């Protein structure tokens, strides 16, 4: 899929590249127009295109920096309240926090990975309710969520420490 980031959803502390393919965290809050789609409770941004059927995948490059999360979220995910990745019924993510990888949705599962992730493939199978993460370097599966989708699902990205960035490939 040709996934781009939706600037109308980006938290004011997130800076997007001109091509809407890369996102960075900045300590300075940007003065952005008010928008009901914009995240203000979580340092998050959605992809521009959502899905209501089919199989889709996209790849992201992540840095070694302290905190990022990638995955999918429902269109109805809260924009104004914080999204707690370990207790969200509307987001399914793989995250790096304090040097530890975990899979997060309604619960949190620590992941023991042999090497640091640099490129991740996120796969969505809407009808099967599957969100699967792969280390794109070797196409090794990292984790798979099973869910039931009844609304539009969007690519989801979060960065929340200085210098942290994600690039959609």
N, C-alpha and C positions, 0 to 999 in steps of 0.2 A: 504494500500500500504506500501511496505517497502521502504520508502524514505530515501536516504542518501544525504549528501551535496557534491557538486562537488568542490573539491579543486582547479580545474583549473579555476573556476569562482570567487573564493573568493578574495575580496579586500585585499591588503597587510596588513591592520590594523586588519583583522579578523583572529583569530586563531581557527582552527578546531581540534576536538578531534581525536584520532587515529582511531576511528571507523567511523569518518565522520558523527556523529549523533548530535554533539553539536558545537556551535559557540560562541565565546566570542570576545568582542572588546578589543583591546590593544592600548595604546598610541604609542607604538613602532611599526614602520613599519617593516615588515619582508622583507628579501631580497628574492623575489620569481622570478622564470623565467618569462620572458615576454610571454604573451599568448593573442591572440586576443579575447578569451572568457572571460578574467579576467576583473572584474569591477575595474576601477580606478577612476571613477567619483562619485561613490556612495558606501557607506559602506554596500555592499550587497554580497549575494552568492545565487546561484540557486541550486535546487535539481539536482541529477545526471540524473534522468529519466524525459523526457518530454512526453507529451501526445498529440495525434492528433485525438483521438476518445474516447468514453466511459465515464464511471462514475468512479471517483477516490476520495479517501479521505485519509488524514493523520492527525495525531495529534501532537501538539507541546506543550511543557511546557515552560512557560515564567516566568521571575522573576518580581519583583516589580520595578526594576531599571528603569531609566528615559526614555529610548527611545529604542523601538523595533518596527518592522513591520513584519507581516507574510501575505502570500497570494499567488498569482500567477503572473507570468509575461510572456509575449510573448518572443519567442526565439530572436526576433529582438530588444528587449529592449536595449537602449543605454548602452554600457559598459564604454565608455570614458567620457560621459557627465553626470552631476548630474541628478538623477531621482527625480523630485519633485512630491511626492506622490499625492498632491492635483491637479496636472495638467498633469498627465501621461495618455496617451491613450493606454499604453502598460503594465500597471501593475494595479492590483486590490488588495488592502491590507487593513488589520485591523492594526491599530497602537496605541501605547501608547506614548504620548509625553507630558512632563511636567505634568504628573498626569492625563491627559485627553485622553480618548479613542475616536478614530474616524475611519470612513471608508473612504478610499481615492482611487480615480481614476482620472477621469476628473474633479471631484469636491470633496469637503470635507464635510462629514456629521458628526457632533458631536454626540456621543452616550452616553446616560445617563444610565450607568450600576449600578445595585444595589450592586454588589460586585466585588472585584478585580478578574481579570482573572488569572488563574494559568495554565489551560490546555484548548487548543483551538482545535477544529476539523475544518479543512478546507476541503470543499467538492467542487469538480469540476464536472460539467456535461457538457462535451464538446459540444455535439450536441445542447443542449438547451441553451448554452451560460451562464450557471449559475455558480457563485462562491458564496458559502454560508458558513458563519462562525457560529459555535456553541460554547457555553460554554460547554465543554465536560463533566463537572461535572454533570450537569442536562440535557444535550442534549437540551438546550434552544437555539433557533436561536437568533443570535445577529444581523446579517445583511446579505442581499443578493444583489449581483450585477447581472445585466443582461447585457450581452455583446454578440458580434459576434466574434467567433474565426475562423481564416482562416489559422493559422499556429500553430506550436508546442507551447504548453503551459507548463511552468515549475513551480514547487514549488519555492517560492521566500521568502527570509529571509533577514532582515537587523537589525543590532545592531550598535548603534553609541554613546554609552557613557561608560566610564570606568566601568568595572564590569558587564555590561549588557551581558546576555547570553540567548540563545534559545537552547532547546534540542528537537530533533525530536524523537517521541516515536515509 
